[in-house]
Each structure stands twice: as structure tokens, then as C-alpha cells.
């Protein structure tokens, strides 16, 4: 079996794997954010892009059945164990996610890990996840896929496949009542690697079916006003302003495109920095730093799905705001969407503004979100840290 483990590791190195950024995206309003963590199906064996692997398939399936936008972030390691999953989720920023999909066990299957050891590890992992995640966060556990690997003796493959089934049976029992769903990953899908994209699509449909009833409506489960959260958020802002070119030509072009595409008087990308709002990239307006207490974007970053104010004079939060009550050109309509750091802290917002009231239905919020995400990615790409 040690020889088999070495052969399996060598074969894994030769398999195609995604070479792009470890995330996938499906357009839509009211974004749901999913974390795919673990080994096995999270690795993307057999394809060169996460969009063709499980993350992309899951984002598309879930968007289709919920009507929401979906982002799937990936934390994958070929040898990740149940004991490492909780630390990985914690490091990723557990506050960011509406659902966590866990896939582990392939390494345990090929090592013929003792079933008692496996059961203890799975139960400890599930208990750790539930203590770490908010009650509203969905948890789905994916079974162990064991595709056919050429060159492996038949008796070894049968032995590993049988052990994977045994581990899956233990996992299903442990998961009952502890997670929202246990989904078999197709342990007997021997031809998977020959049709990898189709296989990922099948698994994604099963996972999406388990998540959809819970994720049809957005749930605010994060304590945005929590002081430790604000301290961590400010750290992300400091890193952004130090390491990324937030005023780059590409960011300015995206802000201008948002203003033009959405038909507004102006658009601005702002950063909420300590006690001030910094308008770092502006199109069609003359804005300066303002006190954070007067910032409308301050409210936007508390709304993961963004915020629309049809008429600021009708909103008691903003009718006395200097931007509304005393400005030379009063702000009457506002729509904004948060821009986040890679670890999920909202550093600011992309917003579009108008001098006359508008109905929310007049604004393509999906398009606004897409522009916000494009700015977000541009900031990551231009930063030595935020990449």
C-alpha cells in the first residue's frame, strides 16, 4: 500500500488541474457566498479551470435554482484531513460564507485509514465547524470520489474503492443531524476523469439541490458592528491603501462604465477609512472626504447584498445628511454594493448617484454588482498582498 500511495501521488501530479484563480462566479442579485474546502472533488482533477470544475458548476446550478448571484471560493489540498478543515475555514474568514461544502477522505481511502480513527476525525471536524460557523450557515458534506487510475493493479483499486465506501458509510451516519446534507460524490464513478466536466456538473446539481431550499433568500448572519470585526476590517483597508493602486486608470474606467451603463449622474468607488469616507475614484461628481458618520456607504457595507435608496428625502436615516439637505446639488437617489478584501472584509463600496429620485426597478443591481466585483478583482491584481 505504501508503494500504491507513492504511485497515486505521482499520478496526481500528472493530472490536469485548474490553473486559474481558486474561485468561481455566477451573476445575479443578492449574492450567496460558498466555500468549497478539502481534497478530492475540490482539487479539480481532470480540467484546467475552476469554471469547469466543481466550483463553476456549483455556482451556475445554484444561481439557476435560487435566482441569486453565487460566488464559490476554493481551499483545496490533496492531503487535507478532517482535522485540518476547521483551521482552513477559520483562516478563510468564517464570517464571509453562507454555506460551506466539505470534501475529504480520498487520502484516507488510499491509506486504508482505520475506520475508528476516521469516525473520530469526522465527528471532531463537524463539531468544530458548528462551533465556528453561525447557525444560519449551511454545511454540506461530500462523499469520497475514487476515479479509475490507469496503471494501478485491479486488486488495489478494488480495495481502495471498498474502503472508500466504508468510510462514506461512517461519514453519512456521523453527518446525520450535524450537517444540512450529505451528498455522495460518486465513489463508483470509475470513468470520471475521462469526462471530468460532466462529472462535476452531476455532483454540483446534487449539492445545489441540497443548498437551494436554505439559500433561496439572503440571511444576514454577520455582526458587522462588532468591534473586533471593525478592527479587522480597518486592517484590510490599511493593506489596500498601502499595497494596491485604488486610483488606477482601470479602476477609474470601471467607475465611469458603471455610471454610463446604469444611466446615473455620477458613480464613485469609496473606501471607509477609520472615521472618514474617501472617494478614491469618481465619475461625474465633485466629491471630497466626508466624516464617516455622514457616509451613506457606511450603511452599504453592512448589507452584503448592497443597498438602494429610492429617495433620500423619504429615508429618515439620510434626509438630514449634508449630502442631501445642504449640498449644492442634493443627492436624491443612491445604489451601492460592497467591495471586499480577499478575506471578506468590506473595505468600501461602488455606488451610483443621481440628483432625482428613482425606483429601485430602474437600476440593474446585477450589473452594479458585476462592476463592483470587477473593481474588487482589479484591486487584488494590483496588490502584492491582495492577490
N, C-alpha and C positions, 0 to 999 in steps of 0.2 A: 504493500500500500504506500510506503514511502516513495518507492520508485514511481508509482502512479501519481502521487501528489506532485512530484517534480515534473513529470511529463505534462500533467494538467496545467501547471503554472507556465511551462514553456509554450504550450499550445495557446494558452490565453494571450500571451504576448503577441502571437502571430495573428490573432483575430482582429477584424476591423472593430474600431471603437470610435465614438464621437470625438471629433477634434475641435468642435466649436464651444462656445460659452455654455457652462452647465446650467442652462435654464431654457424654458420654452414658454410660448406666449400665444394666447388666443384672444382676439379682440372682443370687446363687449363692455357694457356698463357694470358698475358695482363689482369690481374685481374681487375674485376669490384667489387666495394665495395658498399653494400646496407645496409641501416639502416632501420630496422623494429621497429617502435615505437608506443606505445599506449597501449590499453587494448584489450578486446575481442579476436580476432584471433591471436594477438601477444602473448597471455598468454600460448598457447599450451595445452589448456584443452583436456583431454582425452588420452594423450600419455605421456611417461616418458622421451622422448628425443627430443631435438630441431631438431635432424636429421629427426625425423618422423613428426614433426610439420611443420608449415608454413615455417620457415627459411630453413630447409633442402630441402623441396620440391621445394621452390623457387630457391635455389642455383642450384639444379640439372636441373630444367626446363630451367632456364636462360642460363646455360652453354651449354645445348643441342642445343638451338636455336641461340646462338650467337657465339659459338666456343671459348668463353673466360672462364677463371677461374672466380669463383664468391665466395666472402665472404659475409655472411649476419650477421650483428651484431644485437642484440635484446635489446631494452629497453622497458620493459613491467611492467605495474602496473594495477591491476584490476580496480582501481578507477581513472585512469589518465583521465583528462579532456582536451578539446581542448586548454584551457588556459595554461596547463602545458606542452604541446607538444613542443612549441618553446624553452622553457628553457631546456627541456630534450635534444633536438637536439644540442643546443648550448653547453651544458655540455659535450656531447659526442664528440665534435670536428667536427663542420660542414664542415671544410675543407677536412675531410677524405673521404667523400662519393660521389659516382657518382649518387646515387639515394636514395630517402627517401620514404618509404612506411608507411603511417599513417593509423591506425585503432583505432577509438574511437567511443563512443556512447552507449555501452551496459549499462553502469551505468545510462546514461541519459534516456535510454528507460525504465528501470525498475523503475526509479524515476518519470516517466512521466514529464520530464523537459519541461517547456513552450517552444513552438516552436520558439517564437521570441527570447528568450534567447539563444536557441541552434543556431539559424541562426547568431546572433551577435557573438557568440563564434567561430563558424566555420570560418566566414569571417575574424575575427581578427587573428585566427590561420594561415590561408592561407596567409594573408598579412605579418605576422611576419616571416613565413618560406621563403617567396620570398625575403624579405629584408635581411635575414640571409644567404641564400644559393646563391652560384654562379649561373649565368644564365644557365650554362650547366648542372646543377644538375636536374635530373628528379624527379618529385614529383607525386606519385600515392596515391590516397585516397581510402581506402577500406570501404565498407559499413558495416552495423551493423549485425553481426550474432546473432540470438536468437534461440539456440537449445532447444529441448524439455527437460524440467527438471521434473523428476518424483516427485510426491507429491504436485505439485503446482495446485491449482484449475484451471479448464479449462478456466473460465471467466477471471481470472487474466492473464493467458498465452496469451489469445486472445487479451486482452487489451494491454499488453506489445508488442506483435508482431505487432499489428496495429500501435502503437505509433512509433515503430522502422521503419516501412515503411514510416510513415510521416516524421520522421527525415531524413531518407535516401533521400527522395524526395527533401527536403530542401537542403541537402548536395550536391546532384547532380547539382542543379541549381547554388549554390554558387561556386562549383568547376569548372563549365564551363568557360574555358578561363583562370582559375587561376592555374590549375594543368595539368599535361600531360595526366592523365586519372583518371576516377572514376570507380571503379570496385565493383559491387555488391558482397557482401560476402555471399550471400545465406541466407537472413533473414528467409526464409521459409524452410530451410534445417532442419526439425524437428528431424530427426534421426541422426544428425551429430555425437553426442557423441558415438553412437554405432559403427560407422565406421570412427573414427576421422582421421586416417592417409589418408584414401581415400578422405575425405572432404578437408583436407589441400592440397592434390595433385591437386584437382579440382580448388581450389582458386589460388594456385600457378601458374597453367597453364594460368589462366586469367591475373594475374599480369605480368607474364613473357611475354605474348603476347603484353601487353601494353608497357613494357620496352624495349623489344628486338630491335625495329626499331631505338631507340635512342642510345642503348648501344652496337651496333654491333662493333663499333670502339672506342678505348680508346680516351678520351679527357683530356688533361692536363688543368685543371681549377684552379690549386692552384699556388699561388705566393710563390714559395719555397725560393726565395731570400729575401723575406720581412723580415725586421729586427725584428718586434715582433714575427714572426714565428721562426726565428733563436733563439731568446731568450727562447721561449717556448720549442724548440727542445733541447736546451742545458740543460734546467731544467730536461727534460726526461732522458738525458744522465747521468746527475749527480745522479738522483734517481736510475738509472740502476746500475751504478758503486758502489753506496753505499749499495743497497739493494739486489742485485742479484749476483749469482755466475756465471759470464760470462765465467769463465775459468773451469767450472765443467767438470768432466770426460764425462758426457753425451753430452755436447756441443762439446768437442773435438772429440768424436766418430762420431757425426753428420758431423763435418767438414771433417774428414777423409773419411767417407762414401760418401760425395759429391765428393771429389777428385777422389776416386776409381770408383764410379758409372758413372761419366762423363768422365773418362779417361784422366785426366789432370795431369800435373806435380805437381801442388800444389793447395791448397784451403786455404782460410783464412776468418775468421769472424773478421771484423774490426769495431771499434767504432770511430766515428768522434767527438772528444772531444776538444772543443774550437779551438785552432789553430793547433792541431796535429791529425794524424790518428794513432789510437792504434790497432795493430794487436793482439787481445786478445786470439785468438785460431787459431793455424796454423797446417797445414798438408803438409809435403813435401817441405818446403821452409824455408829459413833463413831470416826472415823479422824483422825489428825493427820499432820503431816510426819514422814517417816522417812528415814533415811540411804539413799542410792541403793543401797548395797551390800546392803541388806535388801529391796529392791524386787523383787517378782515381775514387775511391769510392765516392769522393765528388760529382762527376757527376752522379753516380748511384743513390744516394739518391734523386736527383732531378727528377728521372724517376720512377714513380710508377709502371711501367711495367718492370723495370730492364733495363740493358744496355749491349750490346755486341760490342766489338771492334775486328774486324777480324784480323787487323794488325796495331799495334800501330805506326809503321813507316809511314803508309799511312794516319794517322789521325793527322791533324795539331795541335790538342789540346794536343797530347801526344808525338809527335816524339822527342821533346827536353826534355822530362821528364827524370830526373836522373834514374828512374827505367828502362827506355828504352834506353837512349843514353849512359850512363856511367856505368851501373851496370855490375858486373862480368858475370852474366847470364841475358842478356836483356829480358825484358818482351815483348812478341810479341802478345799474344792473351789474351783477358780478357772478362769474362762474370760475371755479378754481379746482385744481386737482393736485394732490401732494406729489412732491418729488423726494425720493428717498435715497439714503445711502445704501451701499450693498448689504449692510447688516440690518436694514429695515427701519432705520430711524428717519422720520420726515425732517429734512433739512430746510424745506421751503415749499413753494408752490408755483405752478404755472397758472396764471389767471387771465381771463379776458374780461374787459370792462366796457361799459357803454354809458353814455350820458342820458339815455332814456330807458324807462322800464321795458322789460321784455318777458315773454312767457318762457318757462323752462323748456317747453316743447320746441322752441325756436333754436335751441342750442344742441348741436350734435355732441353729447357728452362722451360718446365712444371716441370720436375724433379728438376731443380735448385730451382724453386720457392717452391716446396714442402719441400726441405731441409731447405730453409730459414724460412719457416713457422714453421717447427719443432723446429728449434733453437729459434725462437720467442716465441713459447709456452713454451719451456723449461726455458727460462729466466723469463717468467711470473710466472711459477710454483715455481721457486726457490726464488722468491722475496716476501717479506712480503707486498709490496705495489703493485707490478705488477701482481696481481692475479685477 
